[in-house]
């Protein structure tokens, strides 16, 4: 544009009276200086916009975090909905509310590896094919082990829980106390006379180690469910523990839980791995649905289960030498 103005001056023409033409500098130095100032101003504007965006993200993140730390400050309107549900002939009442009644810790997701054999079928559907501890190959390098590791890593943070209805029947192939009388560590065998449908079950020590190694490889925590019936005796007049709809229910088993029937040695082995920094064990669960009307393998009174949990806590403190620490390696 300045070249056109100069051409008009040389030809004797008067430049048009336009502010756009007048705003251009008369020489190259002045033009470069103004261009530099323009770029500098735009750089400042861009930097301010970026800073504002970063500040917005930080403040927004803090607000979300504070809502988790201080849930009482969240103002959520309470809206309750009551639904009547029916599950296979059983009536139930489901209440849904938007009111916060509690917070869960992280991780919350739990993945269960059950004990059912492959021939376990429900209503004509056999869904346990190569999907439980009884049928999976957990050895290092196996395809089952690799698939489980990938799945657990994808679900992180998650907990790997091993247990289920049959955990109360499983025997542990470990060194046992001489005072404890044990049946042989046999696999699951069909027992149609019992409601649960099986008897027996065996956990080899290499399987317990493989479960912990799997959890370590997947960077997840490991929860193991031990039997709540070890040390108890089945009632002589009851061949199977039938479903109980209304209390009082026959307990089906008598006596108390005794850790010397395998649990003690299994916990000692877990402690040894923890000392070697090779443990993923985060918690121990005792028994699976053994209490009252909802019991499956037994219908024990809650007082009996409470005493068993006290015994388990005492056992863990004794093995971990009463140290105030978790079951983890660290």
C-alpha positions as a Python dict, from the first residue, in 0.01 Angstrom:
ca = {
    (1, 'X'): (0, 0, 0),
    (2, 'X'): (277, 259, 73),
    (3, 'X'): (421, 182, -270),
    (4, 'X'): (94, 296, -430),
    (5, 'X'): (105, 621, -231),
    (6, 'X'): (464, 686, -340),
    (7, 'X'): (368, 615, -701),
    (8, 'X'): (83, 864, -678),
    (9, 'X'): (319, 1131, -536),
    (10, 'X'): (573, 1081, -814),
    (11, 'X'): (299, 1110, -1075),
    (12, 'X'): (169, 1428, -911),
    (13, 'X'): (-152, 1268, -788),
    (14, 'X'): (-277, 1341, -440),
    (15, 'X'): (-315, 1038, -220),
    (16, 'X'): (-679, 966, -129),
    (17, 'X'): (-789, 1119, 197),
    (18, 'X'): (-834, 795, 382),
    (19, 'X'): (-725, 715, 739),
    (20, 'X'): (-627, 367, 634),
    (21, 'X'): (-360, 506, 401),
    (22, 'X'): (-253, 768, 654),
    (23, 'X'): (-196, 507, 924),
    (24, 'X'): (85, 338, 740),
    (25, 'X'): (437, 447, 830),
    (26, 'X'): (641, 655, 594),
    (27, 'X'): (953, 444, 625),
    (28, 'X'): (1053, 79, 683),
    (29, 'X'): (1194, 131, 1037),
    (30, 'X'): (873, 280, 1168),
    (31, 'X'): (672, 4, 1004),
    (32, 'X'): (888, -270, 1160),
    (33, 'X'): (863, -106, 1501),
    (34, 'X'): (484, -96, 1490),
    (35, 'X'): (467, -454, 1364),
    (36, 'X'): (688, -566, 1658),
    (37, 'X'): (462, -387, 1907),
    (38, 'X'): (156, -550, 1750),
    (39, 'X'): (306, -900, 1780),
    (40, 'X'): (414, -829, 2136),
    (41, 'X'): (63, -720, 2233),
    (42, 'X'): (-90, -1028, 2077),
    (43, 'X'): (162, -1249, 2262),
    (44, 'X'): (58, -1092, 2591),
    (45, 'X'): (-308, -1155, 2511),
    (46, 'X'): (-243, -1520, 2426),
    (47, 'X'): (-41, -1573, 2745),
    (48, 'X'): (-320, -1418, 2953),
    (49, 'X'): (-579, -1644, 2786),
    (50, 'X'): (-370, -1955, 2858),
    (51, 'X'): (-319, -1851, 3221),
    (52, 'X'): (-690, -1792, 3261),
    (53, 'X'): (-771, -2136, 3116),
    (54, 'X'): (-521, -2310, 3349),
    (55, 'X'): (-658, -2121, 3649),
    (56, 'X'): (-1011, -2225, 3557),
    (57, 'X'): (-911, -2593, 3544),
    (58, 'X'): (-728, -2574, 3878),
    (59, 'X'): (-1014, -2400, 4056),
    (60, 'X'): (-1266, -2639, 3903),
    (61, 'X'): (-1061, -2940, 4012),
    (62, 'X'): (-1036, -2807, 4366),
    (63, 'X'): (-1409, -2762, 4381),
    (64, 'X'): (-1464, -3123, 4275),
    (65, 'X'): (-1210, -3250, 4527),
    (66, 'X'): (-1364, -3048, 4809),
    (67, 'X'): (-1703, -3199, 4732),
    (68, 'X'): (-1553, -3542, 4804),
    (69, 'X'): (-1376, -3437, 5120),
    (70, 'X'): (-1667, -3240, 5260),
    (71, 'X'): (-1982, -3420, 5146),
    (72, 'X'): (-2200, -3238, 5397),
    (73, 'X'): (-2164, -2917, 5199),
    (74, 'X'): (-2328, -3071, 4892),
    (75, 'X'): (-2683, -2951, 4858),
    (76, 'X'): (-2873, -3228, 4685),
    (77, 'X'): (-3251, -3227, 4696),
    (78, 'X'): (-3382, -3541, 4864),
    (79, 'X'): (-3604, -3734, 4627),
    (80, 'X'): (-3710, -4079, 4734),
    (81, 'X'): (-3866, -4335, 4507),
    (82, 'X'): (-4010, -4659, 4639),
    (83, 'X'): (-4041, -4960, 4411),
    (84, 'X'): (-4184, -5302, 4478),
    (85, 'X'): (-3971, -5577, 4331),
    (86, 'X'): (-4015, -5951, 4300),
    (87, 'X'): (-3721, -6190, 4261),
    (88, 'X'): (-3822, -6549, 4190),
    (89, 'X'): (-4124, -6544, 4415),
    (90, 'X'): (-3967, -6334, 4691),
    (91, 'X'): (-4120, -5995, 4765),
    (92, 'X'): (-3897, -5699, 4830),
    (93, 'X'): (-3908, -5322, 4880),
    (94, 'X'): (-3650, -5108, 4706),
    (95, 'X'): (-3601, -4748, 4816),
    (96, 'X'): (-3399, -4516, 4592),
    (97, 'X'): (-3283, -4183, 4731),
    (98, 'X'): (-3052, -3911, 4605),
    (99, 'X'): (-2951, -3831, 4960),
    (100, 'X'): (-2589, -3916, 5041),
    (101, 'X'): (-2589, -4180, 5312),
    (102, 'X'): (-2222, -4280, 5294),
    (103, 'X'): (-1900, -4269, 5096),
    (104, 'X'): (-1700, -4562, 4967),
    (105, 'X'): (-1325, -4582, 4965),
    (106, 'X'): (-1113, -4628, 4654),
    (107, 'X'): (-1089, -4889, 4514),
    (108, 'X'): (-1457, -4983, 4527),
    (109, 'X'): (-1485, -5225, 4234),
    (110, 'X'): (-1458, -5589, 4342),
    (111, 'X'): (-1395, -5876, 4102),
    (112, 'X'): (-1484, -6220, 4240),
    (113, 'X'): (-1314, -6542, 4139),
    (114, 'X'): (-1549, -6818, 4252),
    (115, 'X'): (-1499, -7187, 4331),
    (116, 'X'): (-1779, -7352, 4131),
    (117, 'X'): (-1679, -7655, 3918),
    (118, 'X'): (-1752, -7651, 3547),
    (119, 'X'): (-2049, -7888, 3582),
    (120, 'X'): (-2238, -7638, 3799),
    (121, 'X'): (-2562, -7545, 3618),
    (122, 'X'): (-2855, -7324, 3714),
    (123, 'X'): (-3193, -7353, 3541),
    (124, 'X'): (-3034, -7537, 3253),
    (125, 'X'): (-2754, -7283, 3206),
    (126, 'X'): (-2395, -7395, 3272),
    (127, 'X'): (-2209, -7064, 3295),
    (128, 'X'): (-1898, -7157, 3492),
    (129, 'X'): (-1691, -7305, 3208),
    (130, 'X'): (-1324, -7210, 3258),
    (131, 'X'): (-1413, -6914, 3475),
    (132, 'X'): (-1342, -7020, 3836),
    (133, 'X'): (-1052, -7120, 4054),
    (134, 'X'): (-1150, -7486, 4003),
    (135, 'X'): (-1097, -7474, 3625),
    (136, 'X'): (-859, -7187, 3543),
    (137, 'X'): (-488, -7236, 3486),
    (138, 'X'): (-318, -6969, 3697),
    (139, 'X'): (39, -7077, 3630),
    (140, 'X'): (281, -6814, 3504),
    (141, 'X'): (266, -6779, 3125),
    (142, 'X'): (-67, -6959, 3076),
    (143, 'X'): (-331, -6799, 2854),
    (144, 'X'): (-579, -6786, 3144),
    (145, 'X'): (-327, -6601, 3358),
    (146, 'X'): (-251, -6351, 3082),
    (147, 'X'): (-619, -6279, 3012),
    (148, 'X'): (-698, -6230, 3381),
    (149, 'X'): (-401, -5997, 3422),
    (150, 'X'): (-514, -5780, 3130),
    (151, 'X'): (-872, -5770, 3260),
    (152, 'X'): (-767, -5670, 3612),
    (153, 'X'): (-535, -5400, 3483),
    (154, 'X'): (-819, -5257, 3273),
    (155, 'X'): (-1046, -5243, 3581),
    (156, 'X'): (-794, -5067, 3807),
    (157, 'X'): (-837, -4961, 4078),
    (158, 'X'): (-1012, -5283, 4175),
    (159, 'X'): (-1002, -5562, 4432),
    (160, 'X'): (-961, -5930, 4347),
    (161, 'X'): (-1175, -6137, 4581),
    (162, 'X'): (-1152, -6516, 4591),
    (163, 'X'): (-1444, -6690, 4757),
    (164, 'X'): (-1810, -6770, 4729),
    (165, 'X'): (-2060, -7031, 4841),
    (166, 'X'): (-1812, -7321, 4830),
    (167, 'X'): (-1529, -7152, 5022),
    (168, 'X'): (-1662, -7298, 5349),
    (169, 'X'): (-1609, -7653, 5219),
    (170, 'X'): (-1254, -7607, 5088),
    (171, 'X'): (-961, -7777, 5259),
    (172, 'X'): (-609, -7625, 5244),
    (173, 'X'): (-312, -7836, 5143),
    (174, 'X'): (-77, -7691, 5401),
    (175, 'X'): (119, -7819, 5697),
    (176, 'X'): (-137, -7857, 5972),
    (177, 'X'): (-126, -7869, 6348),
    (178, 'X'): (-92, -8224, 6480),
    (179, 'X'): (-394, -8167, 6704),
    (180, 'X'): (-626, -8118, 6407),
    (181, 'X'): (-793, -8413, 6241),
    (182, 'X'): (-836, -8358, 5869),
    (183, 'X'): (-1002, -8522, 5577),
    (184, 'X'): (-791, -8562, 5267),
    (185, 'X'): (-760, -8260, 5040),
    (186, 'X'): (-994, -8387, 4769),
    (187, 'X'): (-1154, -8205, 4473),
    (188, 'X'): (-1520, -8108, 4463),
    (189, 'X'): (-1758, -8402, 4436),
    (190, 'X'): (-2128, -8390, 4356),
    (191, 'X'): (-2354, -8425, 4663),
    (192, 'X'): (-2717, -8394, 4563),
    (193, 'X'): (-2831, -8451, 4922),
    (194, 'X'): (-2694, -8110, 5023),
    (195, 'X'): (-2852, -7782, 4917),
    (196, 'X'): (-2516, -7651, 4798),
    (197, 'X'): (-2477, -7956, 4575),
    (198, 'X'): (-2109, -8041, 4645),
    (199, 'X'): (-1867, -8164, 4906),
    (200, 'X'): (-1491, -8152, 4929),
    (201, 'X'): (-1275, -7894, 4755),
    (202, 'X'): (-901, -7837, 4781),
    (203, 'X'): (-673, -7533, 4771),
    (204, 'X'): (-313, -7619, 4687),
    (205, 'X'): (-46, -7391, 4824),
    (206, 'X'): (85, -7318, 4474),
    (207, 'X'): (-265, -7191, 4383),
    (208, 'X'): (-261, -6951, 4677),
    (209, 'X'): (79, -6822, 4565),
    (210, 'X'): (-40, -6796, 4204),
    (211, 'X'): (-337, -6583, 4313),
    (212, 'X'): (-107, -6342, 4495),
    (213, 'X'): (132, -6329, 4201),
    (214, 'X'): (-162, -6257, 3970),
    (215, 'X'): (-270, -5968, 4190),
    (216, 'X'): (85, -5832, 4203),
    (217, 'X'): (122, -5850, 3824),
    (218, 'X'): (-211, -5670, 3779),
    (219, 'X'): (-127, -5410, 4046),
    (220, 'X'): (-443, -5487, 4243),
    (221, 'X'): (-526, -5595, 4597),
    (222, 'X'): (-619, -5948, 4695),
    (223, 'X'): (-896, -6058, 4934),
    (224, 'X'): (-916, -6424, 5029),
    (225, 'X'): (-1221, -6591, 5180),
    (226, 'X'): (-1140, -6868, 5427),
    (227, 'X'): (-1378, -7135, 5549),
    (228, 'X'): (-1603, -7046, 5839),
    (229, 'X'): (-1688, -7411, 5907),
    (230, 'X'): (-1342, -7556, 5975),
    (231, 'X'): (-1356, -7715, 6320),
    (232, 'X'): (-1734, -7740, 6324),
    (233, 'X'): (-1929, -8067, 6292),
    (234, 'X'): (-2236, -8122, 6080),
    (235, 'X'): (-2543, -8216, 6280),
    (236, 'X'): (-2583, -8592, 6276),
    (237, 'X'): (-2954, -8584, 6191),
    (238, 'X'): (-2913, -8345, 5897),
    (239, 'X'): (-2777, -8474, 5566),
    (240, 'X'): (-2806, -8137, 5394),
    (241, 'X'): (-2867, -7779, 5509),
    (242, 'X'): (-3210, -7697, 5368),
    (243, 'X'): (-3326, -7346, 5288),
    (244, 'X'): (-3488, -7175, 5587),
    (245, 'X'): (-3765, -6921, 5522),
    (246, 'X'): (-3864, -6826, 5876),
    (247, 'X'): (-3659, -6834, 6197),
    (248, 'X'): (-3562, -7018, 6405),
    (249, 'X'): (-3347, -7215, 6160),
    (250, 'X'): (-3151, -7529, 6226),
    (251, 'X'): (-2783, -7423, 6234),
    (252, 'X'): (-2685, -7747, 6052),
    (253, 'X'): (-2340, -7728, 6216),
    (254, 'X'): (-2226, -7739, 6578),
    (255, 'X'): (-1906, -7637, 6755),
    (256, 'X'): (-1679, -7337, 6696),
    (257, 'X'): (-1445, -7223, 6421),
    (258, 'X'): (-1089, -7344, 6481),
    (259, 'X'): (-792, -7183, 6301),
    (260, 'X'): (-572, -7490, 6353),
    (261, 'X'): (-772, -7664, 6079),
    (262, 'X'): (-564, -7500, 5806),
    (263, 'X'): (-632, -7127, 5837),
    (264, 'X'): (-344, -7069, 6079),
    (265, 'X'): (-82, -7222, 5851),
    (266, 'X'): (-225, -7040, 5550),
    (267, 'X'): (-199, -6708, 5734),
    (268, 'X'): (156, -6790, 5840),
    (269, 'X'): (245, -6853, 5479),
    (270, 'X'): (86, -6520, 5382),
    (271, 'X'): (291, -6346, 5652),
    (272, 'X'): (610, -6507, 5520),
    (273, 'X'): (537, -6368, 5173),
    (274, 'X'): (469, -6025, 5324),
    (275, 'X'): (808, -6028, 5495),
    (276, 'X'): (964, -6106, 5157),
    (277, 'X'): (775, -5814, 5001),
    (278, 'X'): (578, -6054, 4777),
    (279, 'X'): (230, -6017, 4922),
    (280, 'X'): (-82, -5864, 4766),
    (281, 'X'): (-310, -5981, 5046),
    (282, 'X'): (-521, -5690, 5168),
    (283, 'X'): (-796, -5860, 5371),
    (284, 'X'): (-934, -6191, 5493),
    (285, 'X'): (-1305, -6273, 5488),
    (286, 'X'): (-1443, -6542, 5717),
    (287, 'X'): (-1725, -6758, 5585),
    (288, 'X'): (-1976, -6691, 5309),
    (289, 'X'): (-2343, -6636, 5394),
    (290, 'X'): (-2351, -6859, 5701),
    (291, 'X'): (-2580, -6658, 5925),
    (292, 'X'): (-2950, -6699, 5998),
    (293, 'X'): (-3223, -6717, 5735),
    (294, 'X'): (-2993, -6605, 5454),
    (295, 'X'): (-2738, -6877, 5523),
    (296, 'X'): (-2648, -7124, 5247),
    (297, 'X'): (-2410, -7386, 5385),
    (298, 'X'): (-2524, -7317, 5744),
    (299, 'X'): (-2768, -7109, 5949),
    (300, 'X'): (-2544, -7006, 6236),
    (301, 'X'): (-2660, -6754, 6497),
    (302, 'X'): (-2492, -6411, 6476),
    (303, 'X'): (-2342, -6453, 6824),
    (304, 'X'): (-2146, -6757, 6708),
    (305, 'X'): (-2011, -6575, 6403),
    (306, 'X'): (-1912, -6277, 6618),
    (307, 'X'): (-1703, -6506, 6840),
    (308, 'X'): (-1538, -6652, 6529),
    (309, 'X'): (-1439, -6307, 6406),
    (310, 'X'): (-1283, -6230, 6743),
    (311, 'X'): (-1085, -6554, 6717),
    (312, 'X'): (-970, -6463, 6364),
    (313, 'X'): (-862, -6115, 6474),
    (314, 'X'): (-665, -6264, 6764),
    (315, 'X'): (-499, -6511, 6527),
    (316, 'X'): (-394, -6239, 6282),
    (317, 'X'): (-251, -6022, 6559),
    (318, 'X'): (-54, -6316, 6693),
    (319, 'X'): (94, -6403, 6353),
    (320, 'X'): (166, -6042, 6263),
    (321, 'X'): (316, -6005, 6612),
    (322, 'X'): (53, -5752, 6718),
    (323, 'X'): (196, -5493, 6483),
    (324, 'X'): (-33, -5211, 6376),
    (325, 'X'): (-3, -5279, 6006),
    (326, 'X'): (-205, -5418, 5718),
    (327, 'X'): (-161, -5755, 5553),
    (328, 'X'): (24, -5585, 5267),
    (329, 'X'): (395, -5627, 5208),
    (330, 'X'): (461, -5274, 5335),
}
